[in-house]
């Protein structure tokens, strides 16, 4: 059934325009999208809802995507996390992957590339088929 491909996605970025664009792209693919404009808002939302995928900017005004990733992994969650950055530095890439990031994308990200990565992450993510919500 098609419903299996649906996913709940949290996007974290401090650029409201970029949030709207990503949200529109992913909503158009029938994903349920929630947005947060910083690390603290993301942490609050994560405490209230569960997600199938998190897409976070690396650099945020009140923290960074790596701290969000590390909190998620410390909590024992294997949820896929995609780190986005406008700064494609090798050190950041290695740090993100070592911290447990599923993917690392450079901005600006192409919509078809984003959709492909999201679908791959959701397919490869933790077995959540038993999840009822």
C-alpha positions as CSV (number, residue, x, y, z in Angstrom):
1,X,0.0,0.0,0.0
2,X,1.2,3.6,-0.7
3,X,0.7,4.7,2.9
4,X,3.9,2.8,3.9
5,X,6.0,5.4,2.1
6,X,4.6,8.3,4.2
7,X,6.9,9.7,6.8
8,X,6.9,12.3,9.5
9,X,9.8,14.7,8.9
10,X,11.2,17.4,11.2
11,X,13.2,20.1,9.3
12,X,15.5,22.3,11.4
13,X,16.9,25.5,9.8
14,X,17.2,29.1,10.8
15,X,16.4,30.4,7.4
16,X,12.5,30.8,7.1
17,X,12.6,30.9,3.3
18,X,14.6,27.7,3.1
19,X,12.3,26.0,5.6
20,X,9.3,27.0,3.4
21,X,10.9,25.7,0.3
22,X,11.9,22.3,1.8
23,X,8.5,22.0,3.5
24,X,6.7,22.7,0.2
25,X,8.9,20.1,-1.7
26,X,8.4,17.4,0.9
27,X,4.7,18.1,1.6
28,X,4.2,17.8,-2.2
29,X,5.5,14.3,-1.9
30,X,2.9,13.5,0.8
31,X,5.3,13.6,3.7
32,X,4.0,15.1,7.0
33,X,6.4,18.1,7.6
34,X,7.1,20.0,10.9
35,X,9.6,22.8,11.0
36,X,11.8,24.3,13.7
37,X,13.9,27.5,13.4
38,X,16.6,26.5,15.9
39,X,18.0,23.8,18.1
40,X,16.0,24.6,21.2
41,X,12.7,24.7,19.3
42,X,13.7,21.3,17.6
43,X,14.4,19.8,21.1
44,X,11.1,21.0,22.4
45,X,9.2,19.5,19.3
46,X,11.1,16.2,19.6
47,X,9.9,16.0,23.2
48,X,6.3,16.3,22.1
49,X,6.2,14.3,18.8
50,X,7.9,11.4,17.1
51,X,9.3,11.6,13.7
52,X,10.6,9.1,11.0
53,X,13.3,11.5,9.8
54,X,15.1,14.6,10.9
55,X,16.7,17.1,8.5
56,X,18.8,19.7,10.2
57,X,21.1,22.5,9.2
58,X,24.6,22.1,10.6
59,X,24.9,25.7,11.8
60,X,22.0,27.2,13.9
61,X,22.0,30.4,15.9
62,X,21.3,28.5,19.2
63,X,23.4,25.4,18.6
64,X,24.0,23.1,15.7
65,X,22.7,20.1,13.9
66,X,25.4,17.9,15.5
67,X,24.1,18.7,19.0
68,X,20.6,17.7,18.0
69,X,22.0,14.5,16.4
70,X,24.0,13.7,19.5
71,X,21.0,14.2,21.8
72,X,18.9,11.8,19.6
73,X,21.6,9.2,19.6
74,X,22.2,9.5,23.4
75,X,18.4,8.9,23.9
76,X,19.0,5.6,22.1
77,X,17.0,6.5,18.9
78,X,18.2,5.3,15.6
79,X,16.0,7.7,13.6
80,X,17.7,8.7,10.4
81,X,19.2,12.2,10.6
82,X,20.3,14.2,7.5
83,X,22.7,17.1,8.1
84,X,22.5,20.1,5.7
85,X,25.3,22.7,5.3
86,X,26.3,25.5,3.1
87,X,29.8,24.9,4.3
88,X,31.0,21.6,2.7
89,X,34.0,21.1,4.9
90,X,35.5,17.6,5.2
91,X,36.0,17.9,9.0
92,X,32.3,18.7,9.4
93,X,31.3,15.8,7.2
94,X,33.5,13.4,9.2
95,X,32.2,14.7,12.5
96,X,28.6,14.4,11.4
97,X,29.0,10.9,10.1
98,X,30.9,9.7,13.2
99,X,28.2,11.2,15.4
100,X,25.7,8.9,13.5
101,X,24.3,11.1,10.7
102,X,22.6,9.1,8.0
103,X,23.4,11.5,5.2
104,X,25.2,14.8,4.7
105,X,24.0,17.2,2.0
106,X,25.5,20.5,0.8
107,X,23.2,23.5,0.2
108,X,21.7,24.5,-2.1
109,X,20.1,21.1,-2.3
110,X,18.3,20.0,-5.5
111,X,14.7,19.0,-4.9
112,X,15.1,15.6,-6.7
113,X,18.2,14.8,-4.7
114,X,16.5,15.8,-1.5
115,X,13.5,13.6,-2.3
116,X,15.7,10.6,-3.2
117,X,17.7,10.9,0.0
118,X,14.5,11.3,2.1
119,X,13.0,8.2,0.5
120,X,16.2,6.2,1.0
121,X,16.5,7.2,4.6
122,X,12.9,6.3,5.3
123,X,13.3,2.9,3.7
124,X,16.6,2.2,5.5
125,X,15.4,3.8,8.8
126,X,14.5,1.8,12.0
127,X,11.7,-0.7,11.5
128,X,8.8,1.4,12.5
129,X,6.1,-0.5,10.6
130,X,4.7,-1.6,13.9
131,X,4.4,2.0,15.0
132,X,0.7,3.0,15.2
133,X,1.0,6.8,15.2
